[in-house]
Structure formats: C-alpha cells, structure tokens
Amino acid sequence: MPPELLADRSLQFPSVFFARGERDEWLTQSRFDADVAALTARGAPPRSLVYDGAHEWNAAVATAAGEFLGDASTRITIGRSHVEP
C-alpha cells in the first residue's frame, strides 16, 4: 500500500484483494502484515492471500482474484449500505 494513501484520512477504501508470494523479495511478509493491519484499522480488512510463488501473478492468484471479484459483483452498493442477493 502506498503510505500516502494510508496517511490520507479522507480516503475511504473499497473492498481490497491483497496477495503476496511466499518468496516475494519486494513485498515481504512483515510489509504485507503491516499493510493488512493498516487497511483493517482503516475499516477495510482485505481478503488476503499468501501463495506459493514470488512477485508474480499465477494460477493461485488468478483463482482467488476471480473469486473475490465474483463475490464483489454479487453485492449492490447503495450509499453506505449494501444489499446481498
């Protein structure tokens, strides 16, 4: 997460899918954990995934992202509330 976005208290975060590979050297586990905690503290607990891989998009990420998007597409957001079908 860009720190300037987390620092901007005027921003409201939508649903977030956040993933990292177990061997990711850029997005380390501690950085990932800190970002998950920061998003959660801002009221947007992400759907997170740690997958077998590095800093890459692979089949596990594609499947989890598809499920996340499928779940998100079943909600109708109206103002601050949402309706589940």
Backbone bond lengths (Angstrom), bond angles and torsions (degrees), N, CA, C in turn:
res aa  C-N    CA-C-N  psi(-1)  N-CA   C-N-CA  omega(-1)  CA-C   N-CA-C  phi
1 M - - - 1.449 - - 1.514 108.36 -
2 P 1.312 116.83 131.10 1.459 118.96 174.42 1.536 109.83 -62.94
3 P 1.321 117.61 126.21 1.462 119.89 -176.12 1.522 113.54 -59.61
4 E 1.337 117.18 -29.53 1.465 119.03 179.79 1.528 111.77 -67.21
5 L 1.329 117.64 -28.06 1.465 120.03 176.06 1.519 110.88 -73.30
6 L 1.319 116.40 -41.91 1.463 119.35 178.23 1.526 111.45 -66.43
7 A 1.319 117.11 -31.27 1.464 121.14 -179.01 1.524 112.65 -75.44
8 D 1.328 117.19 -22.39 1.465 121.41 -177.42 1.524 109.57 -82.89
9 R 1.334 116.56 98.92 1.458 122.09 -176.68 1.526 113.17 -69.36
10 S 1.325 117.86 -11.50 1.462 119.83 178.80 1.530 111.98 -79.37
11 L 1.320 117.11 -15.21 1.466 121.06 -178.91 1.516 111.63 -81.63
12 Q 1.325 115.65 137.93 1.458 122.09 171.05 1.518 106.76 -110.89
13 F 1.313 116.04 127.01 1.453 120.02 -177.13 1.521 111.14 -88.51
14 P 1.327 116.67 139.81 1.468 120.79 174.92 1.534 108.63 -80.05
15 S 1.295 116.86 -172.61 1.463 120.45 172.49 1.522 108.50 -60.00
16 V 1.331 115.86 139.42 1.467 120.73 -174.87 1.528 109.78 -127.04
17 F 1.332 115.56 133.94 1.458 122.51 169.79 1.519 105.61 -105.70
18 F 1.327 117.53 125.83 1.464 122.01 -173.07 1.518 108.51 -134.35
19 A 1.320 117.31 120.46 1.460 121.22 -174.68 1.516 111.25 -132.28
20 R 1.337 114.56 152.53 1.469 121.11 173.46 1.513 108.60 -148.13
21 G 1.312 114.60 150.16 1.455 120.24 175.46 1.518 110.93 -84.97
22 E 1.319 116.42 148.38 1.463 120.77 179.33 1.524 112.26 -59.09
23 R 1.315 117.51 -28.00 1.463 121.94 -178.85 1.529 112.56 -106.88
24 D 1.327 116.23 18.83 1.470 121.49 179.52 1.525 108.90 -69.66
25 E 1.322 116.60 119.22 1.466 120.87 -179.95 1.523 111.79 -88.76
26 W 1.326 117.83 -15.42 1.463 120.71 179.49 1.518 111.08 -89.65
27 L 1.319 116.68 -53.63 1.460 121.31 177.80 1.528 107.02 -96.18
28 T 1.332 115.18 89.20 1.465 121.11 -177.32 1.525 110.37 -71.06
29 Q 1.326 115.61 164.58 1.463 119.67 178.86 1.523 110.93 -60.97
30 S 1.330 117.77 -39.87 1.470 119.32 -179.22 1.524 111.31 -68.00
31 R 1.321 117.44 -37.91 1.467 120.95 176.76 1.534 110.28 -66.15
32 F 1.321 115.95 -43.78 1.466 122.60 177.93 1.527 110.05 -59.01
33 D 1.337 116.52 -49.04 1.467 121.30 -179.84 1.523 111.16 -60.19
34 A 1.334 116.38 -41.34 1.472 120.51 179.42 1.527 110.91 -64.53
35 D 1.332 116.82 -40.89 1.470 120.22 179.30 1.531 111.12 -68.04
36 V 1.326 117.32 -40.55 1.468 120.74 177.23 1.531 109.22 -61.32
37 A 1.328 116.71 -44.88 1.472 120.73 179.23 1.524 111.06 -63.14
38 A 1.333 117.10 -41.48 1.466 120.42 -179.52 1.523 111.31 -65.93
39 L 1.321 117.33 -42.87 1.463 120.47 177.78 1.530 110.91 -64.25
40 T 1.318 116.31 -41.16 1.459 120.99 178.88 1.528 110.09 -62.56
41 A 1.326 116.24 -43.50 1.464 120.67 178.79 1.527 111.66 -63.27
42 R 1.327 116.80 -27.88 1.460 121.55 178.68 1.528 112.13 -86.70
43 G 1.338 117.57 6.21 1.456 121.33 177.04 1.516 114.64 85.68
44 A 1.328 116.87 16.68 1.468 120.73 -179.91 1.524 109.85 -130.74
45 P 1.343 117.03 66.69 1.462 117.68 -179.73 1.526 109.78 -61.05
46 P 1.326 117.51 121.11 1.466 119.12 -175.86 1.517 112.40 -77.64
47 R 1.317 115.11 156.74 1.458 119.47 165.97 1.521 103.72 -83.85
48 S 1.313 116.15 114.65 1.459 119.50 -173.34 1.522 111.45 -111.09
49 L 1.322 113.76 155.14 1.461 121.71 -178.93 1.515 108.64 -144.04
50 V 1.322 115.94 130.80 1.468 121.72 167.64 1.519 105.14 -114.00
51 Y 1.332 115.94 119.81 1.460 121.01 -172.22 1.523 111.06 -119.13
52 D 1.315 116.16 165.51 1.457 122.71 177.14 1.521 108.29 -75.65
53 G 1.322 116.33 105.13 1.454 120.74 -179.10 1.511 110.89 163.95
54 A 1.319 115.06 -170.70 1.462 121.62 179.17 1.533 107.82 -110.91
55 H 1.331 117.56 -139.76 1.467 122.04 178.78 1.530 106.81 -90.39
56 E 1.320 115.95 79.67 1.463 121.55 -171.67 1.523 110.11 -152.84
57 W 1.303 114.64 161.36 1.460 122.27 172.91 1.520 105.73 -100.00
58 N 1.322 116.93 118.88 1.464 119.40 179.48 1.527 109.81 -129.10
59 A 1.339 116.35 -172.53 1.464 120.41 -175.51 1.532 111.88 -61.68
60 A 1.329 117.97 -37.59 1.465 120.43 179.75 1.526 110.85 -63.79
61 V 1.331 116.31 -40.77 1.470 120.59 179.06 1.525 109.76 -68.41
62 A 1.327 116.59 -43.10 1.466 120.28 -179.65 1.530 110.65 -60.92
63 T 1.315 117.16 -42.93 1.467 120.49 179.46 1.524 111.08 -64.13
64 A 1.330 116.47 -48.51 1.470 120.21 -178.68 1.526 111.19 -65.33
65 A 1.319 117.35 -39.82 1.470 120.66 178.43 1.530 110.25 -65.07
66 G 1.327 116.82 -40.80 1.460 120.53 177.46 1.517 112.10 -61.82
67 E 1.331 116.53 -41.50 1.462 120.19 177.25 1.528 110.67 -64.62
68 F 1.328 116.16 -42.51 1.469 120.99 178.41 1.528 110.41 -60.36
69 L 1.321 116.66 -47.37 1.466 120.37 179.90 1.524 111.27 -66.57
70 G 1.321 117.38 -36.67 1.457 120.67 177.04 1.515 111.50 -63.39
71 D 1.332 116.07 -42.64 1.463 120.09 177.49 1.525 110.26 -64.57
72 A 1.322 117.13 -42.59 1.469 121.31 -178.24 1.520 110.86 -65.66
73 S 1.325 117.15 -33.97 1.463 119.11 -177.06 1.525 112.62 -74.73
74 T 1.334 117.53 -12.49 1.459 119.33 178.76 1.524 112.27 -88.08
75 R 1.328 117.55 -4.69 1.464 121.25 178.92 1.521 109.53 -100.97
76 I 1.297 115.65 139.36 1.465 121.97 174.81 1.516 106.29 -109.20
77 T 1.320 116.72 117.30 1.450 120.28 -177.29 1.526 109.52 -95.67
78 I 1.325 114.83 128.68 1.465 121.23 178.72 1.515 106.46 -129.91
79 G 1.336 115.52 107.88 1.461 119.22 -177.55 1.507 110.81 59.38
80 R 1.330 117.16 -123.19 1.449 121.55 -179.33 1.509 113.48 -95.73
81 S 1.328 117.63 -3.38 1.458 119.32 -178.80 1.525 109.43 -113.47
82 H 1.300 116.27 166.11 1.458 119.61 175.78 1.525 109.06 -137.86
83 V 1.310 113.00 158.21 1.457 120.76 -178.28 1.518 107.51 -117.74
84 E 1.321 116.98 127.33 1.463 121.20 176.32 1.523 108.13 -94.00
85 P 1.331 118.63 131.02 1.466 119.70 179.31 1.515 112.08 -67.04
